[in-house]
Amino acid sequence: MGYQQGLSGLAASSNDLDVIGNNIANANTVGFKQSTAQFADVYANTIATSVNTQIGLGAALSEVQQNFSQGTITTTGQALDVAINGNGFFQMSNNGTVTYSRNGVFQLNKSGYITDAAGNDLMGYAADSTGVVNTAQTVPIQVPTTNIAPVTTSNITAQVNLNAQSTTPTATPFSETDSNTYNYSTSVTAYDSLGGKQQVNMYFVKDATSGQWDVYAGTTGNATEIGTMTYDSSGNLTGTTDAAGVATTLGQLSLTINPTDGSATNQKITLDVTGSTQYGSANGVNNLDQDGYPSGTLSNFSIGADGTITGNYSNGQTMTLGQIVLANFNNPNGLQNLGGNQFAATSASGVAQVSVPGSTNHGTLTGGAVESSNVDLTNQLVDLITAQRNYQANAQTIKTQQTVDQTLLQM
């Protein structure tokens, strides 16, 4: 009977229209992957039927196959928008229930966790307070909101040129408040254990007798002699001594400061003057730096191609806050579509292969961007017309069978 074939064809065409309609409806859904309805013919399963006289019973939906091809990556400028370029899914967690998604539109909740619009937590590797990432297990990624701790200054680098034609200062002994007692001075801000600022001043005095340079350093009002610097006839630094005249490692001088803000006292600082010169040109600094910094608050953060989340702090420092991971599957088409841009692993998909972006067969990430839906509207509209014609043709099959039956009844 043509009714059964026609009805199965109507059902198949209806399924096709549903799939195409769902694709079109999600043309603007971030990370959406279009689907295609696949069909199979149906035959009666009976031994009595000759293989040469089998008549098909119509069509049936065999599967809805998803197309996981890459969608266009669109820049948004939002720090927590992340696009996957290549294979893989974001690993999400809802109170321990793990799902997977290609939608990289994220936000921070009130507790600092990175979540999607439905409140699912983005999973990855956590970083400790020093920025070291723990790859032992994936956990919900939380962006710390506390201040970054200060770092005490322990080294100052000062590469200076001291004028070889300088003469001995006209006034003695050395005094910070009298510029006639030294030839050149410079200063740098250092930080104590609480992140407090301490200005360290350095003074250089030409010794007319020996030709060496006496070095004084300390906080304002507390500068003392910390050693000497000796140069050869080519202007190169050849020796340094401490305040007692004992030779030190070339270019290494030491000083101690005592902050008054309640931080640790007797703060030892190494003054590295390696690379300093004595040429017949003006006194000046070629390089001046120190290795401490104050406490800082998180200003913004960025996400790298390997999933590393880097925080930028108000004190100019950066620190790794965590790392996003990706999950890949041997058979992505075996994933169960849960809706809401979420998938669940099944026995057909295989187990999740979790790794950092850019490793093995895992894609990379693009921060400040999203992956658009991979729906091609032009193709979908053409497919829509085809599915409509198929539906009409199957309806015509039923109509024709009805006409044949009416002819028989009228005999």
C-alpha positions in Angstrom: 0.0 0.0 0.0 1.3 3.5 -0.9 -0.1 4.9 2.3 2.7 3.4 4.4 5.5 4.6 2.1 3.9 8.1 1.8 3.4 8.4 5.5 7.0 7.4 6.2 8.1 9.9 3.6 6.0 12.7 5.2 7.6 11.8 8.6 11.1 11.9 7.2 10.5 15.2 5.4 9.0 16.6 8.6 12.1 15.6 10.5 14.3 17.1 7.8 12.3 20.4 8.1 12.7 20.3 11.9 16.5 19.9 11.6 16.8 22.7 9.0 14.5 25.0 11.0 16.6 24.4 14.1 19.7 25.3 12.2 18.2 28.5 10.9 16.9 29.4 14.3 20.4 29.1 15.7 22.2 31.0 13.0 23.3 33.6 15.5 23.9 31.2 18.5 27.6 31.4 19.6 29.4 28.1 19.2 26.3 26.4 17.6 27.1 23.5 15.2 24.6 22.8 12.4 23.0 19.4 11.9 21.9 17.3 9.0 19.1 14.7 9.0 20.3 11.3 7.7 17.8 8.8 6.4 17.7 5.0 5.7 15.3 3.0 3.5 13.0 0.4 5.2 12.2 -3.1 4.0 10.1 -5.9 5.4 12.1 -8.4 7.3 10.6 -11.8 6.3 12.2 -15.0 5.0 9.3 -15.6 2.7 10.1 -12.6 0.6 12.1 -13.1 -2.5 15.1 -10.9 -2.8 14.1 -10.2 -6.3 10.6 -9.0 -5.4 11.2 -6.9 -2.3 9.3 -3.6 -2.2 10.4 -0.9 0.2 8.2 0.3 3.0 9.5 3.8 2.9 12.1 5.8 4.8 13.1 6.3 8.4 15.4 8.8 10.2 18.7 7.0 10.9 20.5 9.8 12.7 20.8 13.6 13.1 24.5 14.2 12.3 26.2 17.3 13.6 28.7 19.2 11.6 31.6 20.3 14.0 33.4 22.3 11.4 35.0 25.6 12.5 32.8 28.6 12.8 34.0 32.1 12.1 35.9 33.8 14.9 34.6 37.3 15.7 36.4 39.8 17.8 34.4 41.3 20.7 37.0 42.9 22.8 35.4 41.4 26.0 38.2 39.9 28.2 36.1 36.8 29.1 34.9 36.0 25.6 37.0 33.0 24.3 36.9 31.3 21.0 38.1 27.8 20.2 40.1 27.6 17.0 40.3 23.9 16.1 39.2 20.8 18.0 37.9 20.6 21.5 35.2 21.8 23.9 35.2 23.8 27.0 34.8 21.6 30.1 32.0 23.0 32.3 30.7 21.9 35.7 27.3 22.3 37.4 27.7 21.2 41.0 30.0 18.4 39.8 28.0 17.4 36.7 30.5 17.8 33.9 29.3 19.0 30.4 31.0 20.3 27.3 30.5 23.4 25.2 31.8 25.5 22.3 30.1 28.6 23.5 32.9 30.8 24.9 30.8 33.7 26.3 31.8 33.8 30.0 31.5 36.1 33.0 32.6 36.4 36.6 30.1 35.6 39.3 30.1 37.3 42.7 32.6 34.8 44.1 35.1 35.3 41.2 34.4 32.1 39.4 34.2 32.1 35.6 30.8 30.9 34.5 28.6 30.8 31.4 25.1 32.4 31.2 23.5 29.4 32.8 25.9 29.5 35.8 28.0 26.5 34.8 31.6 26.8 36.0 34.5 26.9 33.5 37.0 24.2 34.3 40.7 24.3 34.1 44.0 24.2 36.1 44.3 26.4 39.2 47.3 28.6 40.0 48.7 29.2 43.5 49.6 32.6 45.0 52.9 32.7 43.2 51.4 31.9 39.7 52.5 28.3 39.5 49.8 26.2 37.7 48.7 22.8 39.2 48.0 20.4 36.4 47.1 17.5 38.6 43.4 17.9 38.2 40.8 20.3 36.7 38.8 22.5 39.0 36.4 25.5 38.5 38.6 28.5 37.7 38.4 31.3 40.2 40.0 34.7 39.6 41.4 35.9 42.9 40.2 39.3 44.0 42.7 39.9 46.7 45.7 42.2 46.4 48.9 40.8 45.1 51.5 40.8 47.9 54.4 43.3 47.8 58.0 42.2 47.2 60.9 43.6 49.2 63.6 45.3 47.2 66.8 43.3 47.6 68.7 44.4 44.5 69.4 47.8 42.9 71.1 48.0 39.5 72.8 51.3 38.7 74.9 51.6 35.6 76.4 55.1 35.6 79.1 57.1 33.8 81.3 59.1 36.1 83.1 62.0 34.4 86.8 61.1 34.2 87.6 64.9 34.2 85.8 65.5 37.4 87.8 67.1 40.2 87.6 66.5 43.9 84.6 68.3 45.5 85.5 71.7 47.0 84.0 71.0 50.4 84.7 68.1 52.8 83.6 66.0 54.6 80.6 64.4 52.7 77.1 65.8 53.4 73.9 64.9 51.7 72.6 68.4 52.0 75.7 70.0 50.5 76.2 69.3 46.8 79.7 70.7 47.0 80.7 67.5 48.9 80.0 65.1 46.0 80.3 65.0 42.2 77.1 63.2 41.3 74.0 61.8 42.8 70.9 59.8 41.7 68.1 58.0 43.5 65.6 55.1 43.1 62.4 54.1 44.9 62.8 50.9 46.8 60.1 48.9 48.7 60.0 47.4 52.1 58.3 44.2 53.3 54.9 46.1 53.6 55.2 47.6 50.1 56.0 51.0 51.6 58.2 53.3 49.4 61.7 54.1 50.5 63.8 56.5 48.5 67.4 55.3 48.2 69.9 58.0 47.3 73.3 57.2 45.9 76.3 59.7 45.9 79.6 59.5 44.0 82.7 61.4 45.3 85.9 61.7 43.2 89.1 61.0 45.4 91.8 63.2 44.0 94.6 61.2 45.6 93.7 57.7 44.5 91.5 58.5 41.5 88.9 56.1 42.8 85.3 57.0 43.5 83.8 56.8 47.0 80.2 55.6 47.0 77.6 56.7 49.7 74.1 55.4 49.8 71.0 55.2 52.0 67.6 56.7 52.7 67.3 60.5 52.9 69.4 61.7 55.9 70.9 58.3 56.5 73.4 57.9 53.6 76.7 56.4 54.7 79.8 55.3 52.8 79.3 51.8 51.4 82.5 51.3 49.3 84.6 52.4 46.4 84.8 52.0 42.6 88.1 51.9 40.7 88.6 52.2 36.9 91.4 51.6 34.4 92.8 54.0 31.8 90.1 52.8 29.4 87.3 53.8 31.7 86.3 50.3 32.6 85.3 49.3 36.1 88.2 47.1 37.5 87.5 46.9 41.2 85.0 47.5 44.1 85.6 47.4 47.8 83.3 47.7 50.9 83.4 50.6 53.4 86.3 48.8 55.2 88.4 48.6 52.0 87.9 44.9 51.6 87.5 43.8 47.9 84.1 42.6 46.9 82.8 40.7 43.9 83.3 43.1 41.0 80.5 45.6 40.8 78.7 44.4 44.0 78.2 46.9 46.9 75.9 46.5 49.9 73.8 48.8 52.0 71.2 48.5 54.8 68.1 50.6 55.2 65.7 50.7 58.2 62.1 51.6 57.2 60.0 53.3 59.8 56.5 52.1 58.8 56.5 48.9 60.9 58.0 46.7 58.2 61.1 44.5 58.7 64.2 46.4 59.7 67.8 46.0 58.6 66.7 45.6 55.0 69.8 44.3 53.1 70.1 45.6 49.5 72.8 44.8 47.0 73.8 47.7 44.8 75.1 46.3 41.4 77.2 48.9 39.6 78.5 46.4 37.0 78.9 48.0 33.6 79.5 51.5 35.0 82.1 53.5 33.2 84.5 56.5 33.7 84.6 58.3 30.4 85.4 62.0 29.7 81.7 62.9 29.4 79.0 64.2 31.7 78.0 62.3 34.8 74.8 60.3 34.2 72.7 57.1 34.5 72.5 54.6 31.7 70.4 52.1 33.6 68.7 52.3 37.0 66.3 49.6 38.3 65.3 47.6 41.4 63.5 44.3 41.9 60.8 45.2 44.5 57.2 46.4 44.0 54.3 47.4 46.2 51.0 45.6 46.7 48.6 45.9 43.8 45.0 45.3 42.8 43.8 43.3 39.8 43.2 45.8 36.9 42.3 43.4 34.1 43.3 40.1 32.7 43.8 38.4 29.3 43.6 34.8 28.0 46.4 33.4 25.8 46.3 30.9 23.0 47.3 28.1 25.4 44.5 29.0 27.8 46.7 30.8 30.3 44.8 33.5 32.2 47.2 36.4 33.0 46.3 39.1 35.5 47.5 42.6 35.1 47.9 44.5 38.4 47.9 48.2 39.3 51.5 48.0 40.4 52.6 47.0 36.9 53.1 43.3 37.7 51.5 40.3 35.9 50.7 36.9 37.3 49.3 33.7 36.0 45.8 33.2 37.5 45.0 29.8 36.0 44.7 27.9 32.7 41.7 26.9 30.7 41.6 23.3 29.4 39.9 21.7 26.4 38.3 18.3 26.1 38.4 16.4 22.8 36.6 13.1 21.8 37.3 10.4 19.3 33.7 10.7 18.1 32.2 14.1 18.7 29.0 13.0 16.9 28.5 10.5 19.8 28.0 13.4 22.2 24.5 13.9 23.6 23.1 17.3 22.9 21.6 18.7 26.1 20.5 22.0 24.8 21.7 25.3 26.1 24.9 24.9 24.1 25.9 21.9 26.3 26.9 18.4 25.4 27.3 15.3 27.5 29.8 12.4 26.9 28.4 9.0 26.1 29.8 5.6 25.4 29.5 6.4 21.7 31.6 9.6 22.0 34.4 8.0 24.0 36.0 9.4 27.1 37.0 13.1 27.3 40.7 13.7 26.4 41.5 16.7 28.6 44.6 18.8 27.8 45.8 22.3 27.5 45.0 24.2 24.3 47.5 23.7 21.5 48.7 20.3 22.6 48.3 17.1 20.5 44.9 17.3 18.7 43.5 20.1 20.7 42.8 23.6 19.2 44.0 26.9 20.5 42.1 29.8 22.1 41.5 33.3 21.0 40.8 35.7 23.9 38.4 38.6 23.4 36.5 36.8 20.6 33.8 34.3 20.1 33.2 31.5 17.6 30.1 32.2 15.5 27.6 29.6 14.5 28.7 27.5 11.5 25.2 27.6 10.0 25.4 28.6 6.3 22.0 30.3 5.8 22.2 30.2 2.0 22.6 26.4 2.0 20.0 26.0 4.7 17.4 28.0 2.7 18.1 25.8 -0.4 17.8 22.7 1.8 14.5 24.1 3.1 13.1 24.4 -0.4 14.2 20.8 -1.1 12.6 19.5 2.1 9.4 21.3 1.3 9.3 19.7 -2.2 10.0 16.3 -0.7 7.1 16.8 1.7 4.8 17.8 -1.1 5.8 14.8 -3.2 5.1 12.3 -0.4 1.8 13.9 0.2 1.1 13.4 -3.5 1.9 9.7 -3.1 -0.9 9.4 -0.5 -3.2 11.4 -2.7 -2.5 9.1 -5.6 -3.1 6.0 -3.5 -6.4 7.5 -2.4 -7.5 8.0 -6.0 -6.6 4.4 -6.9 -8.7 3.1 -3.9 -11.6 5.3 -4.9 -11.5 3.8 -8.4 -11.7 0.3 -7.0 -14.6 1.2 -4.8 -16.5 2.5 -7.8 -16.2 -0.6 -9.9 
